[in-house]
Amino acid sequence: MREIIISHKVKGLDVTCRHCGNAESPKTPHFKYFRLEGTGKDSTTLRCLNCRTAIEIPLSELSSLYYHYAC
């Protein structure tokens, strides 16, 4: 089971940390409660800034707005 859940919406994402309950629905590529780290060629790390939980996700899971910001 993934510790951080990403749900796609029409104009953005819903990001929820199952570990601490931290949640965010950003309208821009700038997160307040999560951070994109260590972007690689095909994947990135998404970290919760509250409890420091992190998961590695493929860039294809991000919308095009977040994908360009992460690269």
N, CA, C, O and CB atoms as a CASP TS submission, in Angstrom:
PFRMAT TS
TARGET T0000
AUTHOR 0000-0000-0000
METHOD Language model
MODEL 1
PARENT N/A
ATOM      1  N   MET     1       0.843  -1.172   0.000  1.00  0.00           N
ATOM      2  CA  MET     1       0.000   0.000   0.000  1.00  0.00           C
ATOM      3  C   MET     1       0.894   1.243   0.000  1.00  0.00           C
ATOM      4  O   MET     1       1.893   1.308   0.716  1.00  0.00           O
ATOM      5  CB  MET     1      -0.963  -0.007   1.221  1.00  0.00           C
ATOM      6  N   ARG     2       0.519   2.206  -0.804  1.00  0.00           N
ATOM      7  CA  ARG     2       1.304   3.435  -0.914  1.00  0.00           C
ATOM      8  C   ARG     2       0.998   4.364   0.243  1.00  0.00           C
ATOM      9  O   ARG     2      -0.155   4.509   0.648  1.00  0.00           O
ATOM     10  CB  ARG     2       1.028   4.140  -2.246  1.00  0.00           C
ATOM     11  N   GLU     3       2.034   4.991   0.770  1.00  0.00           N
ATOM     12  CA  GLU     3       1.881   5.912   1.891  1.00  0.00           C
ATOM     13  C   GLU     3       1.339   7.268   1.455  1.00  0.00           C
ATOM     14  O   GLU     3       0.690   7.953   2.246  1.00  0.00           O
ATOM     15  CB  GLU     3       3.206   6.096   2.592  1.00  0.00           C
ATOM     16  N   ILE     4       1.593   7.666   0.211  1.00  0.00           N
ATOM     17  CA  ILE     4       1.093   8.925  -0.312  1.00  0.00           C
ATOM     18  C   ILE     4       0.240   8.619  -1.529  1.00  0.00           C
ATOM     19  O   ILE     4       0.671   7.918  -2.444  1.00  0.00           O
ATOM     20  CB  ILE     4       2.255   9.900  -0.666  1.00  0.00           C
ATOM     21  N   ILE     5      -0.974   9.153  -1.529  1.00  0.00           N
ATOM     22  CA  ILE     5      -1.929   8.884  -2.599  1.00  0.00           C
ATOM     23  C   ILE     5      -2.040  10.122  -3.482  1.00  0.00           C
ATOM     24  O   ILE     5      -2.148  11.244  -2.987  1.00  0.00           O
ATOM     25  CB  ILE     5      -3.323   8.485  -2.021  1.00  0.00           C
ATOM     26  N   ILE     6      -2.011   9.905  -4.795  1.00  0.00           N
ATOM     27  CA  ILE     6      -2.186  10.984  -5.760  1.00  0.00           C
ATOM     28  C   ILE     6      -3.453  10.681  -6.555  1.00  0.00           C
ATOM     29  O   ILE     6      -3.555   9.637  -7.200  1.00  0.00           O
ATOM     30  CB  ILE     6      -0.930  11.129  -6.707  1.00  0.00           C
ATOM     31  N   SER     7      -4.416  11.598  -6.504  1.00  0.00           N
ATOM     32  CA  SER     7      -5.654  11.466  -7.264  1.00  0.00           C
ATOM     33  C   SER     7      -5.733  12.617  -8.252  1.00  0.00           C
ATOM     34  O   SER     7      -5.541  13.775  -7.882  1.00  0.00           O
ATOM     35  CB  SER     7      -6.900  11.447  -6.325  1.00  0.00           C
ATOM     36  N   HIS     8      -6.013  12.301  -9.499  1.00  0.00           N
ATOM     37  CA  HIS     8      -6.098  13.335 -10.528  1.00  0.00           C
ATOM     38  C   HIS     8      -7.476  13.963 -10.539  1.00  0.00           C
ATOM     39  O   HIS     8      -8.488  13.275 -10.402  1.00  0.00           O
ATOM     40  CB  HIS     8      -5.771  12.757 -11.906  1.00  0.00           C
ATOM     41  N   LYS     9      -7.506  15.285 -10.704  1.00  0.00           N
ATOM     42  CA  LYS     9      -8.740  16.035 -10.880  1.00  0.00           C
ATOM     43  C   LYS     9      -8.659  16.741 -12.228  1.00  0.00           C
ATOM     44  O   LYS     9      -7.636  16.672 -12.909  1.00  0.00           O
ATOM     45  CB  LYS     9      -8.969  17.056  -9.708  1.00  0.00           C
ATOM     46  N   VAL    10      -9.717  17.406 -12.604  1.00  0.00           N
ATOM     47  CA  VAL    10      -9.743  18.094 -13.896  1.00  0.00           C
ATOM     48  C   VAL    10      -8.663  19.168 -13.963  1.00  0.00           C
ATOM     49  O   VAL    10      -7.952  19.259 -14.964  1.00  0.00           O
ATOM     50  CB  VAL    10     -11.124  18.719 -14.144  1.00  0.00           C
ATOM     51  N   LYS    11      -8.526  19.980 -12.924  1.00  0.00           N
ATOM     52  CA  LYS    11      -7.538  21.066 -12.940  1.00  0.00           C
ATOM     53  C   LYS    11      -6.568  20.939 -11.781  1.00  0.00           C
ATOM     54  O   LYS    11      -6.417  21.877 -10.997  1.00  0.00           O
ATOM     55  CB  LYS    11      -8.233  22.429 -12.888  1.00  0.00           C
ATOM     56  N   GLY    12      -5.918  19.816 -11.660  1.00  0.00           N
ATOM     57  CA  GLY    12      -4.927  19.662 -10.605  1.00  0.00           C
ATOM     58  C   GLY    12      -4.877  18.250 -10.049  1.00  0.00           C
ATOM     59  O   GLY    12      -5.283  17.289 -10.702  1.00  0.00           O
ATOM     60  N   LEU    13      -4.373  18.149  -8.832  1.00  0.00           N
ATOM     61  CA  LEU    13      -4.194  16.879  -8.162  1.00  0.00           C
ATOM     62  C   LEU    13      -4.711  16.968  -6.731  1.00  0.00           C
ATOM     63  O   LEU    13      -4.785  18.053  -6.154  1.00  0.00           O
ATOM     64  CB  LEU    13      -2.718  16.460  -8.181  1.00  0.00           C
ATOM     65  N   ASP    14      -5.064  15.833  -6.172  1.00  0.00           N
ATOM     66  CA  ASP    14      -5.264  15.713  -4.732  1.00  0.00           C
ATOM     67  C   ASP    14      -4.134  14.833  -4.230  1.00  0.00           C
ATOM     68  O   ASP    14      -3.948  13.721  -4.724  1.00  0.00           O
ATOM     69  CB  ASP    14      -6.692  15.113  -4.369  1.00  0.00           C
ATOM     70  N   VAL    15      -3.384  15.310  -3.263  1.00  0.00           N
ATOM     71  CA  VAL    15      -2.272  14.548  -2.700  1.00  0.00           C
ATOM     72  C   VAL    15      -2.555  14.361  -1.212  1.00  0.00           C
ATOM     73  O   VAL    15      -2.799  15.333  -0.497  1.00  0.00           O
ATOM     74  CB  VAL    15      -0.888  15.274  -2.937  1.00  0.00           C
ATOM     75  N   THR    16      -2.522  13.107  -0.746  1.00  0.00           N
ATOM     76  CA  THR    16      -2.821  12.793   0.647  1.00  0.00           C
ATOM     77  C   THR    16      -1.776  11.847   1.202  1.00  0.00           C
ATOM     78  O   THR    16      -1.437  10.847   0.567  1.00  0.00           O
ATOM     79  CB  THR    16      -4.223  12.180   0.783  1.00  0.00           C
ATOM     80  N   CYS    17      -1.255  12.161   2.399  1.00  0.00           N
ATOM     81  CA  CYS    17      -0.318  11.286   3.094  1.00  0.00           C
ATOM     82  C   CYS    17      -1.118  10.414   4.058  1.00  0.00           C
ATOM     83  O   CYS    17      -1.786  10.934   4.951  1.00  0.00           O
ATOM     84  CB  CYS    17       0.785  12.111   3.851  1.00  0.00           C
ATOM     85  N   ARG    18      -1.059   9.115   3.890  1.00  0.00           N
ATOM     86  CA  ARG    18      -1.778   8.195   4.775  1.00  0.00           C
ATOM     87  C   ARG    18      -1.117   8.087   6.138  1.00  0.00           C
ATOM     88  O   ARG    18      -1.764   7.716   7.117  1.00  0.00           O
ATOM     89  CB  ARG    18      -1.870   6.818   4.142  1.00  0.00           C
ATOM     90  N   HIS    19       0.159   8.405   6.206  1.00  0.00           N
ATOM     91  CA  HIS    19       0.903   8.260   7.455  1.00  0.00           C
ATOM     92  C   HIS    19       0.486   9.291   8.489  1.00  0.00           C
ATOM     93  O   HIS    19       0.272   8.946   9.651  1.00  0.00           O
ATOM     94  CB  HIS    19       2.388   8.371   7.193  1.00  0.00           C
ATOM     95  N   CYS    20       0.365  10.585   8.077  1.00  0.00           N
ATOM     96  CA  CYS    20       0.048  11.651   9.035  1.00  0.00           C
ATOM     97  C   CYS    20      -1.262  12.375   8.738  1.00  0.00           C
ATOM     98  O   CYS    20      -1.715  13.176   9.554  1.00  0.00           O
ATOM     99  CB  CYS    20       1.165  12.651   9.061  1.00  0.00           C
ATOM    100  N   GLY    21      -1.876  12.110   7.591  1.00  0.00           N
ATOM    101  CA  GLY    21      -3.129  12.761   7.242  1.00  0.00           C
ATOM    102  C   GLY    21      -2.975  14.088   6.526  1.00  0.00           C
ATOM    103  O   GLY    21      -3.974  14.756   6.257  1.00  0.00           O
ATOM    104  N   ASN    22      -1.764  14.486   6.213  1.00  0.00           N
ATOM    105  CA  ASN    22      -1.494  15.717   5.494  1.00  0.00           C
ATOM    106  C   ASN    22      -2.137  15.629   4.106  1.00  0.00           C
ATOM    107  O   ASN    22      -1.987  14.614   3.427  1.00  0.00           O
ATOM    108  CB  ASN    22       0.039  15.977   5.389  1.00  0.00           C
ATOM    109  N   ALA    23      -2.851  16.676   3.675  1.00  0.00           N
ATOM    110  CA  ALA    23      -3.524  16.653   2.376  1.00  0.00           C
ATOM    111  C   ALA    23      -3.417  18.007   1.714  1.00  0.00           C
ATOM    112  O   ALA    23      -3.319  19.040   2.376  1.00  0.00           O
ATOM    113  CB  ALA    23      -4.998  16.247   2.525  1.00  0.00           C
ATOM    114  N   GLU    24      -3.438  17.982   0.380  1.00  0.00           N
ATOM    115  CA  GLU    24      -3.313  19.213  -0.380  1.00  0.00           C
ATOM    116  C   GLU    24      -3.958  19.038  -1.746  1.00  0.00           C
ATOM    117  O   GLU    24      -3.901  17.958  -2.334  1.00  0.00           O
ATOM    118  CB  GLU    24      -1.836  19.623  -0.523  1.00  0.00           C
ATOM    119  N   SER    25      -4.568  20.100  -2.246  1.00  0.00           N
ATOM    120  CA  SER    25      -5.120  20.152  -3.594  1.00  0.00           C
ATOM    121  C   SER    25      -4.544  21.378  -4.297  1.00  0.00           C
ATOM    122  O   SER    25      -5.229  22.391  -4.434  1.00  0.00           O
ATOM    123  CB  SER    25      -6.686  20.195  -3.568  1.00  0.00           C
ATOM    124  N   PRO    26      -3.292  21.293  -4.742  1.00  0.00           N
ATOM    125  CA  PRO    26      -2.643  22.481  -5.318  1.00  0.00           C
ATOM    126  C   PRO    26      -3.243  22.860  -6.661  1.00  0.00           C
ATOM    127  O   PRO    26      -3.626  22.000  -7.454  1.00  0.00           O
ATOM    128  CB  PRO    26      -1.147  22.242  -5.478  1.00  0.00           C
ATOM    129  N   LYS    27      -3.318  24.147  -6.898  1.00  0.00           N
ATOM    130  CA  LYS    27      -3.797  24.678  -8.178  1.00  0.00           C
ATOM    131  C   LYS    27      -2.633  25.108  -9.058  1.00  0.00           C
ATOM    132  O   LYS    27      -2.832  25.393 -10.239  1.00  0.00           O
ATOM    133  CB  LYS    27      -4.748  25.861  -7.949  1.00  0.00           C
ATOM    134  N   THR    28      -1.424  25.162  -8.510  1.00  0.00           N
ATOM    135  CA  THR    28      -0.211  25.528  -9.240  1.00  0.00           C
ATOM    136  C   THR    28       0.803  24.399  -9.029  1.00  0.00           C
ATOM    137  O   THR    28       0.560  23.522  -8.200  1.00  0.00           O
ATOM    138  CB  THR    28       0.364  26.927  -8.756  1.00  0.00           C
ATOM    139  N   PRO    29       1.917  24.392  -9.742  1.00  0.00           N
ATOM    140  CA  PRO    29       2.913  23.339  -9.546  1.00  0.00           C
ATOM    141  C   PRO    29       3.700  23.470  -8.241  1.00  0.00           C
ATOM    142  O   PRO    29       4.572  22.647  -7.965  1.00  0.00           O
ATOM    143  CB  PRO    29       3.869  23.338 -10.699  1.00  0.00           C
ATOM    144  N   HIS    30       3.405  24.485  -7.444  1.00  0.00           N
ATOM    145  CA  HIS    30       4.116  24.688  -6.185  1.00  0.00           C
ATOM    146  C   HIS    30       3.310  24.083  -5.038  1.00  0.00           C
ATOM    147  O   HIS    30       2.197  24.525  -4.756  1.00  0.00           O
ATOM    148  CB  HIS    30       4.377  26.196  -5.934  1.00  0.00           C
ATOM    149  N   PHE    31       3.868  23.082  -4.386  1.00  0.00           N
ATOM    150  CA  PHE    31       3.225  22.443  -3.246  1.00  0.00           C
ATOM    151  C   PHE    31       3.529  23.231  -1.975  1.00  0.00           C
ATOM    152  O   PHE    31       4.588  23.848  -1.863  1.00  0.00           O
ATOM    153  CB  PHE    31       3.692  20.977  -3.104  1.00  0.00           C
ATOM    154  N   LYS    32       2.600  23.213  -1.016  1.00  0.00           N
ATOM    155  CA  LYS    32       2.833  23.817   0.297  1.00  0.00           C
ATOM    156  C   LYS    32       3.245  22.760   1.311  1.00  0.00           C
ATOM    157  O   LYS    32       4.105  23.013   2.154  1.00  0.00           O
ATOM    158  CB  LYS    32       1.577  24.553   0.782  1.00  0.00           C
ATOM    159  N   TYR    33       2.636  21.572   1.238  1.00  0.00           N
ATOM    160  CA  TYR    33       2.831  20.543   2.252  1.00  0.00           C
ATOM    161  C   TYR    33       3.597  19.327   1.744  1.00  0.00           C
ATOM    162  O   TYR    33       3.867  18.399   2.507  1.00  0.00           O
ATOM    163  CB  TYR    33       1.504  20.107   2.781  1.00  0.00           C
ATOM    164  N   PHE    34       3.946  19.325   0.469  1.00  0.00           N
ATOM    165  CA  PHE    34       4.708  18.235  -0.140  1.00  0.00           C
ATOM    166  C   PHE    34       5.811  18.849  -0.983  1.00  0.00           C
ATOM    167  O   PHE    34       5.764  20.034  -1.314  1.00  0.00           O
ATOM    168  CB  PHE    34       3.792  17.301  -1.004  1.00  0.00           C
ATOM    169  N   ARG    35       6.809  18.036  -1.331  1.00  0.00           N
ATOM    170  CA  ARG    35       7.926  18.530  -2.128  1.00  0.00           C
ATOM    171  C   ARG    35       8.341  17.464  -3.131  1.00  0.00           C
ATOM    172  O   ARG    35       8.386  16.278  -2.806  1.00  0.00           O
ATOM    173  CB  ARG    35       9.119  18.926  -1.225  1.00  0.00           C
ATOM    174  N   LEU    36       8.646  17.897  -4.360  1.00  0.00           N
ATOM    175  CA  LEU    36       9.224  17.023  -5.376  1.00  0.00           C
ATOM    176  C   LEU    36      10.732  17.087  -5.226  1.00  0.00           C
ATOM    177  O   LEU    36      11.308  18.175  -5.219  1.00  0.00           O
ATOM    178  CB  LEU    36       8.775  17.435  -6.824  1.00  0.00           C
ATOM    179  N   GLU    37      11.377  15.937  -5.107  1.00  0.00           N
ATOM    180  CA  GLU    37      12.821  15.886  -4.894  1.00  0.00           C
ATOM    181  C   GLU    37      13.475  14.931  -5.878  1.00  0.00           C
ATOM    182  O   GLU    37      12.842  13.998  -6.373  1.00  0.00           O
ATOM    183  CB  GLU    37      13.139  15.464  -3.458  1.00  0.00           C
ATOM    184  N   GLY    38      14.723  15.171  -6.149  1.00  0.00           N
ATOM    185  CA  GLY    38      15.558  14.232  -6.885  1.00  0.00           C
ATOM    186  C   GLY    38      14.958  13.737  -8.167  1.00  0.00           C
ATOM    187  O   GLY    38      14.874  12.529  -8.393  1.00  0.00           O
ATOM    188  N   THR    39      14.537  14.653  -9.012  1.00  0.00           N
ATOM    189  CA  THR    39      13.910  14.223 -10.250  1.00  0.00           C
ATOM    190  C   THR    39      14.918  13.499 -11.129  1.00  0.00           C
ATOM    191  O   THR    39      16.011  14.001 -11.392  1.00  0.00           O
ATOM    192  CB  THR    39      13.310  15.418 -10.995  1.00  0.00           C
ATOM    193  N   GLY    40      14.543  12.341 -11.566  1.00  0.00           N
ATOM    194  CA  GLY    40      15.367  11.552 -12.458  1.00  0.00           C
ATOM    195  C   GLY    40      14.820  11.620 -13.862  1.00  0.00           C
ATOM    196  O   GLY    40      13.986  12.471 -14.170  1.00  0.00           O
ATOM    197  N   LYS    41      15.277  10.741 -14.702  1.00  0.00           N
ATOM    198  CA  LYS    41      14.817  10.741 -16.083  1.00  0.00           C
ATOM    199  C   LYS    41      13.351  10.326 -16.172  1.00  0.00           C
ATOM    200  O   LYS    41      12.587  10.926 -16.928  1.00  0.00           O
ATOM    201  CB  LYS    41      15.682   9.810 -16.931  1.00  0.00           C
ATOM    202  N   ASP    42      12.952   9.318 -15.418  1.00  0.00           N
ATOM    203  CA  ASP    42      11.597   8.803 -15.516  1.00  0.00           C
ATOM    204  C   ASP    42      10.816   8.852 -14.214  1.00  0.00           C
ATOM    205  O   ASP    42       9.633   8.512 -14.201  1.00  0.00           O
ATOM    206  CB  ASP    42      11.639   7.411 -16.003  1.00  0.00           C
ATOM    207  N   SER    43      11.446   9.266 -13.113  1.00  0.00           N
ATOM    208  CA  SER    43      10.747   9.251 -11.830  1.00  0.00           C
ATOM    209  C   SER    43      11.186  10.415 -10.950  1.00  0.00           C
ATOM    210  O   SER    43      12.188  11.080 -11.216  1.00  0.00           O
ATOM    211  CB  SER    43      10.991   7.926 -11.106  1.00  0.00           C
ATOM    212  N   THR    44      10.409  10.640  -9.899  1.00  0.00           N
ATOM    213  CA  THR    44      10.713  11.682  -8.923  1.00  0.00           C
ATOM    214  C   THR    44      10.311  11.172  -7.539  1.00  0.00           C
ATOM    215  O   THR    44       9.574  10.193  -7.422  1.00  0.00           O
ATOM    216  CB  THR    44       9.974  13.023  -9.271  1.00  0.00           C
ATOM    217  N   THR    45      10.787  11.824  -6.521  1.00  0.00           N
ATOM    218  CA  THR    45      10.413  11.483  -5.152  1.00  0.00           C
ATOM    219  C   THR    45       9.478  12.565  -4.641  1.00  0.00           C
ATOM    220  O   THR    45       9.779  13.755  -4.729  1.00  0.00           O
ATOM    221  CB  THR    45      11.672  11.338  -4.229  1.00  0.00           C
ATOM    222  N   LEU    46       8.338  12.139  -4.103  1.00  0.00           N
ATOM    223  CA  LEU    46       7.369  13.055  -3.508  1.00  0.00           C
ATOM    224  C   LEU    46       7.440  12.859  -2.005  1.00  0.00           C
ATOM    225  O   LEU    46       7.209  11.757  -1.508  1.00  0.00           O
ATOM    226  CB  LEU    46       5.911  12.809  -4.054  1.00  0.00           C
ATOM    227  N   ARG    47       7.764  13.943  -1.265  1.00  0.00           N
ATOM    228  CA  ARG    47       7.967  13.864   0.181  1.00  0.00           C
ATOM    229  C   ARG    47       6.939  14.719   0.909  1.00  0.00           C
ATOM    230  O   ARG    47       6.671  15.853   0.513  1.00  0.00           O
ATOM    231  CB  ARG    47       9.392  14.308   0.554  1.00  0.00           C
ATOM    232  N   CYS    48       6.362  14.165   1.982  1.00  0.00           N
ATOM    233  CA  CYS    48       5.476  14.905   2.872  1.00  0.00           C
ATOM    234  C   CYS    48       6.356  15.737   3.796  1.00  0.00           C
ATOM    235  O   CYS    48       7.259  15.198   4.437  1.00  0.00           O
ATOM    236  CB  CYS    48       4.529  13.941   3.689  1.00  0.00           C
ATOM    237  N   LEU    49       6.107  17.040   3.875  1.00  0.00           N
ATOM    238  CA  LEU    49       6.945  17.905   4.699  1.00  0.00           C
ATOM    239  C   LEU    49       6.591  17.825   6.178  1.00  0.00           C
ATOM    240  O   LEU    49       7.345  18.323   7.014  1.00  0.00           O
ATOM    241  CB  LEU    49       6.829  19.332   4.228  1.00  0.00           C
ATOM    242  N   ASN    50       5.467  17.213   6.516  1.00  0.00           N
ATOM    243  CA  ASN    50       5.063  17.091   7.912  1.00  0.00           C
ATOM    244  C   ASN    50       5.750  15.908   8.597  1.00  0.00           C
ATOM    245  O   ASN    50       6.375  16.077   9.644  1.00  0.00           O
ATOM    246  CB  ASN    50       3.550  16.942   8.007  1.00  0.00           C
ATOM    247  N   CYS    51       5.639  14.720   8.015  1.00  0.00           N
ATOM    248  CA  CYS    51       6.185  13.521   8.663  1.00  0.00           C
ATOM    249  C   CYS    51       7.402  12.954   7.941  1.00  0.00           C
ATOM    250  O   CYS    51       7.983  11.966   8.389  1.00  0.00           O
ATOM    251  CB  CYS    51       5.119  12.457   8.752  1.00  0.00           C
ATOM    252  N   ARG    52       7.800  13.584   6.805  1.00  0.00           N
ATOM    253  CA  ARG    52       8.981  13.187   6.024  1.00  0.00           C
ATOM    254  C   ARG    52       8.817  11.861   5.285  1.00  0.00           C
ATOM    255  O   ARG    52       9.805  11.307   4.804  1.00  0.00           O
ATOM    256  CB  ARG    52      10.173  13.096   6.930  1.00  0.00           C
ATOM    257  N   THR    53       7.592  11.339   5.184  1.00  0.00           N
ATOM    258  CA  THR    53       7.333  10.132   4.402  1.00  0.00           C
ATOM    259  C   THR    53       7.555  10.446   2.932  1.00  0.00           C
ATOM    260  O   THR    53       7.188  11.524   2.467  1.00  0.00           O
ATOM    261  CB  THR    53       5.889   9.601   4.643  1.00  0.00           C
ATOM    262  N   ALA    54       8.155   9.514   2.194  1.00  0.00           N
ATOM    263  CA  ALA    54       8.438   9.752   0.777  1.00  0.00           C
ATOM    264  C   ALA    54       8.126   8.511  -0.041  1.00  0.00           C
ATOM    265  O   ALA    54       8.256   7.381   0.432  1.00  0.00           O
ATOM    266  CB  ALA    54       9.904  10.166   0.576  1.00  0.00           C
ATOM    267  N   ILE    55       7.711   8.748  -1.283  1.00  0.00           N
ATOM    268  CA  ILE    55       7.535   7.657  -2.233  1.00  0.00           C
ATOM    269  C   ILE    55       8.162   8.076  -3.553  1.00  0.00           C
ATOM    270  O   ILE    55       8.244   9.264  -3.866  1.00  0.00           O
ATOM    271  CB  ILE    55       6.025   7.294  -2.415  1.00  0.00           C
ATOM    272  N   GLU    56       8.596   7.106  -4.308  1.00  0.00           N
ATOM    273  CA  GLU    56       9.111   7.369  -5.643  1.00  0.00           C
ATOM    274  C   GLU    56       7.986   7.091  -6.622  1.00  0.00           C
ATOM    275  O   GLU    56       7.371   6.026  -6.592  1.00  0.00           O
ATOM    276  CB  GLU    56      10.378   6.500  -5.961  1.00  0.00           C
ATOM    277  N   ILE    57       7.721   8.063  -7.494  1.00  0.00           N
ATOM    278  CA  ILE    57       6.632   7.918  -8.453  1.00  0.00           C
ATOM    279  C   ILE    57       7.141   8.184  -9.858  1.00  0.00           C
ATOM    280  O   ILE    57       8.073   8.967 -10.042  1.00  0.00           O
ATOM    281  CB  ILE    57       5.471   8.868  -8.112  1.00  0.00           C
ATOM    282  N   PRO    58       6.536   7.537 -10.858  1.00  0.00           N
ATOM    283  CA  PRO    58       6.905   7.857 -12.243  1.00  0.00           C
ATOM    284  C   PRO    58       6.381   9.242 -12.612  1.00  0.00           C
ATOM    285  O   PRO    58       5.321   9.652 -12.140  1.00  0.00           O
ATOM    286  CB  PRO    58       6.348   6.787 -13.225  1.00  0.00           C
ATOM    287  N   LEU    59       7.108   9.952 -13.439  1.00  0.00           N
ATOM    288  CA  LEU    59       6.685  11.286 -13.853  1.00  0.00           C
ATOM    289  C   LEU    59       5.359  11.257 -14.599  1.00  0.00           C
ATOM    290  O   LEU    59       4.668  12.273 -14.664  1.00  0.00           O
ATOM    291  CB  LEU    59       7.748  11.924 -14.722  1.00  0.00           C
ATOM    292  N   SER    60       4.996  10.116 -15.158  1.00  0.00           N
ATOM    293  CA  SER    60       3.728  10.009 -15.877  1.00  0.00           C
ATOM    294  C   SER    60       2.523  10.147 -14.952  1.00  0.00           C
ATOM    295  O   SER    60       1.417  10.409 -15.425  1.00  0.00           O
ATOM    296  CB  SER    60       3.659   8.684 -16.609  1.00  0.00           C
ATOM    297  N   GLU    61       2.713   9.973 -13.625  1.00  0.00           N
ATOM    298  CA  GLU    61       1.611  10.143 -12.685  1.00  0.00           C
ATOM    299  C   GLU    61       1.301  11.609 -12.417  1.00  0.00           C
ATOM    300  O   GLU    61       0.233  11.925 -11.893  1.00  0.00           O
ATOM    301  CB  GLU    61       1.929   9.445 -11.386  1.00  0.00           C
ATOM    302  N   LEU    62       2.205  12.500 -12.764  1.00  0.00           N
ATOM    303  CA  LEU    62       1.982  13.924 -12.578  1.00  0.00           C
ATOM    304  C   LEU    62       1.324  14.493 -13.830  1.00  0.00           C
ATOM    305  O   LEU    62       1.552  13.988 -14.929  1.00  0.00           O
ATOM    306  CB  LEU    62       3.311  14.660 -12.269  1.00  0.00           C
ATOM    307  N   SER    63       0.519  15.523 -13.681  1.00  0.00           N
ATOM    308  CA  SER    63      -0.048  16.174 -14.851  1.00  0.00           C
ATOM    309  C   SER    63       1.077  16.887 -15.592  1.00  0.00           C
ATOM    310  O   SER    63       2.183  17.016 -15.066  1.00  0.00           O
ATOM    311  CB  SER    63      -1.182  17.171 -14.452  1.00  0.00           C
ATOM    312  N   SER    64       0.808  17.345 -16.795  1.00  0.00           N
ATOM    313  CA  SER    64       1.855  17.981 -17.593  1.00  0.00           C
ATOM    314  C   SER    64       2.409  19.225 -16.907  1.00  0.00           C
ATOM    315  O   SER    64       3.592  19.525 -17.060  1.00  0.00           O
ATOM    316  CB  SER    64       1.317  18.347 -18.971  1.00  0.00           C
ATOM    317  N   LEU    65       1.595  19.950 -16.160  1.00  0.00           N
ATOM    318  CA  LEU    65       2.064  21.138 -15.447  1.00  0.00           C
ATOM    319  C   LEU    65       3.135  20.771 -14.421  1.00  0.00           C
ATOM    320  O   LEU    65       4.165  21.439 -14.339  1.00  0.00           O
ATOM    321  CB  LEU    65       0.891  21.847 -14.754  1.00  0.00           C
ATOM    322  N   TYR    66       2.903  19.725 -13.647  1.00  0.00           N
ATOM    323  CA  TYR    66       3.860  19.293 -12.637  1.00  0.00           C
ATOM    324  C   TYR    66       5.069  18.632 -13.290  1.00  0.00           C
ATOM    325  O   TYR    66       6.191  18.764 -12.800  1.00  0.00           O
ATOM    326  CB  TYR    66       3.196  18.328 -11.647  1.00  0.00           C
ATOM    327  N   TYR    67       4.847  17.929 -14.381  1.00  0.00           N
ATOM    328  CA  TYR    67       5.940  17.273 -15.086  1.00  0.00           C
ATOM    329  C   TYR    67       6.980  18.288 -15.551  1.00  0.00           C
ATOM    330  O   TYR    67       8.176  18.052 -15.374  1.00  0.00           O
ATOM    331  CB  TYR    67       5.403  16.484 -16.279  1.00  0.00           C
ATOM    332  N   HIS    68       6.568  19.398 -16.134  1.00  0.00           N
ATOM    333  CA  HIS    68       7.503  20.410 -16.612  1.00  0.00           C
ATOM    334  C   HIS    68       8.185  21.106 -15.451  1.00  0.00           C
ATOM    335  O   HIS    68       9.347  21.495 -15.568  1.00  0.00           O
ATOM    336  CB  HIS    68       6.786  21.432 -17.487  1.00  0.00           C
ATOM    337  N   TYR    69       7.493  21.272 -14.333  1.00  0.00           N
ATOM    338  CA  TYR    69       8.087  21.883 -13.163  1.00  0.00           C
ATOM    339  C   TYR    69       9.142  20.968 -12.546  1.00  0.00           C
ATOM    340  O   TYR    69      10.163  21.438 -12.044  1.00  0.00           O
ATOM    341  CB  TYR    69       7.011  22.219 -12.139  1.00  0.00           C
ATOM    342  N   ALA    70       8.888  19.655 -12.588  1.00  0.00           N
ATOM    343  CA  ALA    70       9.795  18.689 -11.956  1.00  0.00           C
ATOM    344  C   ALA    70      11.068  18.475 -12.775  1.00  0.00           C
ATOM    345  O   ALA    70      12.105  18.118 -12.216  1.00  0.00           O
ATOM    346  CB  ALA    70       9.081  17.354 -11.759  1.00  0.00           C
ATOM    347  N   CYS    71      11.004  18.688 -14.092  1.00  0.00           N
ATOM    348  CA  CYS    71      12.164  18.408 -14.949  1.00  0.00           C
ATOM    349  C   CYS    71      13.182  19.508 -14.964  1.00  0.00           C
ATOM    350  O   CYS    71      14.202  19.396 -15.644  1.00  0.00           O
ATOM    351  CB  CYS    71      11.720  18.153 -16.339  1.00  0.00           C
TER
END
